[in-house]
Amino acid sequence: MEQKRQTLDEYIAFLASKGFHFREDVLGFIQFGKQYTGAEDRLAVMALEMTLKVQKQFDGSFYISLLEQLKQQNITTRKQAMAFMKEKGLL
């Protein structure tokens, strides 16, 4: 699924509609990571999506680390994020 200007809250709602629910502490941590890194929603959505694909569940430290790396690498598109993940051997 390509995210086009989808907010983080919209993506979380999309996941919930597909049966993937997060506990309140996890939702708080996802928002914390976004604010901690100063990432935009689009980047947080990419990091959350990639975290779930790679880890098969939410892993907070992986999410934060990935979010920091995506921001540091100035990644702005899903295509760039996928290429980065492949380059790092994560996909």
C-alpha positions as CSV (number, residue, x, y, z in Angstrom):
1,M,0.0,0.0,0.0
2,E,1.4,3.3,-1.0
3,Q,0.9,6.0,1.6
4,K,0.1,9.4,0.0
5,R,0.0,12.1,2.7
6,Q,-1.5,9.6,5.1
7,T,-1.2,10.7,8.7
8,L,0.2,8.4,11.3
9,D,-3.2,8.3,13.0
10,E,-4.8,7.3,9.7
11,Y,-2.3,4.6,9.2
12,I,-2.8,3.2,12.7
13,A,-6.6,3.3,12.0
14,F,-6.0,1.4,8.7
15,L,-4.0,-1.3,10.6
16,A,-6.8,-1.5,13.2
17,S,-9.3,-2.0,10.4
18,K,-7.2,-5.0,9.2
19,G,-7.2,-6.5,12.7
20,F,-3.8,-5.2,13.9
21,H,-4.4,-3.5,17.2
22,F,-1.9,-1.7,19.4
23,R,-2.0,-1.3,23.2
24,E,-2.2,2.2,24.6
25,D,1.5,2.1,25.7
26,V,2.6,1.1,22.2
27,L,0.5,3.9,20.6
28,G,2.2,6.4,23.0
29,F,5.6,5.0,22.1
30,I,4.9,5.4,18.4
31,Q,4.0,9.0,18.9
32,F,6.9,9.5,21.2
33,G,9.3,8.2,18.6
34,K,7.8,10.6,16.0
35,Q,8.3,13.6,18.3
36,Y,11.7,12.5,19.6
37,T,13.1,12.3,16.1
38,G,11.2,15.3,14.8
39,A,9.9,13.1,11.9
40,E,6.9,14.0,9.7
41,D,3.9,11.7,9.7
42,R,4.9,10.2,6.3
43,L,8.3,9.1,7.6
44,A,6.8,7.7,10.8
45,V,4.3,5.7,8.7
46,M,7.1,4.3,6.7
47,A,9.1,3.4,9.8
48,L,6.1,1.7,11.4
49,E,5.3,-0.2,8.2
50,M,8.8,-1.4,7.8
51,T,9.1,-2.3,11.5
52,L,6.0,-4.5,11.3
53,K,7.2,-6.1,8.0
54,V,10.7,-7.0,9.3
55,Q,9.9,-7.8,13.0
56,K,6.4,-9.3,12.4
57,Q,5.3,-7.3,15.5
58,F,6.0,-3.9,17.0
59,D,9.5,-3.5,18.3
60,G,10.0,-0.1,19.8
61,S,13.8,0.1,19.7
62,F,13.8,-1.1,16.1
63,Y,11.2,1.5,15.2
64,I,13.1,4.4,16.8
65,S,16.4,3.3,15.3
66,L,14.8,2.9,11.8
67,L,13.0,6.3,12.1
68,E,16.3,8.0,13.1
69,Q,18.1,6.3,10.2
70,L,15.4,7.2,7.6
71,K,15.5,10.8,8.8
72,Q,19.3,10.9,8.8
73,Q,19.4,9.6,5.2
74,N,16.8,12.2,4.1
75,I,14.5,9.5,2.8
76,T,11.2,10.9,1.7
77,T,9.5,8.2,-0.4
78,R,8.5,4.6,0.2
79,K,10.6,3.5,-2.7
80,Q,13.7,5.1,-1.1
81,A,12.8,3.5,2.2
82,M,12.5,0.0,0.6
83,A,15.9,0.5,-1.2
84,F,17.5,1.5,2.1
85,M,16.1,-1.5,3.9
86,K,17.3,-3.8,1.1
87,E,20.8,-2.2,1.2
88,K,20.9,-2.8,5.0
89,G,19.9,-6.4,4.4
90,L,16.6,-6.0,6.3
91,L,14.3,-6.9,3.5
